[in-house]
Amino acid sequence: MLYLIELWESVRDFIAAGGDVLYVVALALFLMWVLMIERYWYLSSVFPKMRKEIVSNWDAREDTTSWYAHRIRDAWISQASDGLSARMVLIKTLVAMCPLIGLLGTVTGMIGVFETMATQGTGNPRLMAAGISMATIPTMAGMVAALSGVFFSSRLESRVKMAKEKLVDSLPHH
């Protein structure tokens, strides 16, 4: 319990040092990870059942060679592909937004530095250093959030692509 309190205090100190923009970075990061975990769950739990059902429905058909049968096959593949690709664009968008949100924190932090310089002058380096620190922390946080998202979203995307190819390969095209 004491460890959690210390952890929360260090997170709170980090956010205080980086500014309120870090809350937005944290929200984007949280949403990105919730969506990626949901997609991994879909790929490992839901899609295999759906794939098995599609393949068994295809194998149960007497007609698999007509134009009409091929349109049904294409429709099933398209529906499954839509399910696999769902929310991938949103995940990629969140990954791309994280550094931009961090950059917003940098800009607001630098505005604070310039305001300090305008009111206090350039004679107090401690005030300027605090502002510069507040300006760089959001950029770092946004970049770290984006890096974790880039790695896992690209792995997720390759798994989605392989799942689509495996589905197409398991529905013979006579």
N, C-alpha and C positions, 0 to 999 in steps of 0.2 A: 504494500500500500504506500509506503514511504517513497519507494522507487517511482511510482506513478505520479505522486505529487511533485517530486523533483523533475521528472520528465515534463510534466505540464508547465512547471515554472520555467524550464529552459526553453520550451516552445514559445511561451508567452514573452520571454525576454527577446527571443529571436524576432518575433513579430513586432515587438516594440522597437527593435533596432532597425527593422526594415520597412516599417510603415504599414498602413492599412491595406495597401495593394496586395500584400502577402495573403490576406484572407481570400482575395479573388483568385490568386494562384492556387491556393489550397482547395478552393471550391472546384476549379477547373480540373485539378489533379484528382480529386475525389471522384468527380463525375466520370472522368476518363477511365479510372480504374474500375469503377462499378460497371461501366459498359464493357470493358475488356474482360472482366471476370464473367459477366453474363454471357459473352460470346464464347469464351472457353467452355463454360458449362453447356451451352447449346451444342457446341461441336462434339462434346464428349458424351452427353446424355440424351439430348432430344434428337439430334440429326441422325445418329445411327438407327434409331427406331423408325424414323421417317424413311430413311434409305431402304431399310429392310422391307417396309411396307410397299414402297414404290416398286422395288425389284420383284416382290412376290406378286403384286398386281400385274406387272408386265409379264412375268412368267406364266400367270394364270390365263392370260389372253390367248385365244385361239389364233387370232389374226395379229401377226406382228410385222407383216410385210407390206400392207397396203398404205396408200397415201394417208388415209384417215388414221391408221395405227401410228404412223410416224408423227403426225400432228399431236396425237395424245401423248406420245413419248416426249416430244419437244415441250409440251405444256407442263408435264410433270417435272421435267428437268428445270424448266424456267421457274416454276413455283419453288422448288427446292433451292435453286440458286438465289432467288430473292430472299428466302429465309436465311441462307448462309451469309449473304452480303448485308443483311439488315444492320444498321447502326455503324457500319464500318466507316462511312463518310464522316459521321459525327465524331467518331474516335479520332480520325485523322485531323479533323478540324480542331479538336481540342488540343491535340499534340502541337499543331502549328500555332495555336493561340497562346500557349504557355509562355514562350519567349517574348511574345508581343506584350502580354500583360506585365511581364517583368520589366520590359522596356518602358512601359507606362510608369511603373514605380520609379525607374531611374529618372525619367523626365520630371516627375513630381518632386523627387528628392533634390534634383539639381535646382529646381525652382526655389526650394527651401534654402539651398545654399546661397543663391543669388539674393534672396530676400534678407538673409542674415548679413551678407556682405553689404547690402544697401543700408541696413539699419545700424549695424554694429561696426561697419568698416572691415578692413582686411587685417586688422591688428590682432584679432583673436583666432588663432589657428584651431583651437579646440572646438569652437562652434562650427567652423567650416568642416573640420574632420568628421564631426558627428553627422553633418548633412551629407557629406560625400559617402560615408558608410551607409547611410539610409538610402542613398541613390544606387549603390552597387549591390546590396543584398537582394533586392527584388529581381534583378537581372540574373544573378546566380541561381536563385530559387526557380525562376522560370526556365532556365536552361536545364537544370537538374530534372525538373518535372518533364520537360520535353524529351530529354535523353531516355528516361525510363519508358516513356510512351512510345518513342520511335522504335526501340528495340522490341518491345513486346507486341506492338501493333504490327510490325513487319512480320514477326513470327506468326501472329494470328492470321494475317493476310495470306501467308503461304499455306497455312493449314486449311484455310477456306478454299484456296485454289486447288489443293490436293483433294479435298473432299468432293468438290465439283467434278474433277477429272475422274475420280473413283466411281462416282455415281454414273457418269456418262459411260464409262467402260463396263459397268455392270448391267447396262441395258443394251443388249446386242442390237445393232442396226442392220437388219437383214436386207 
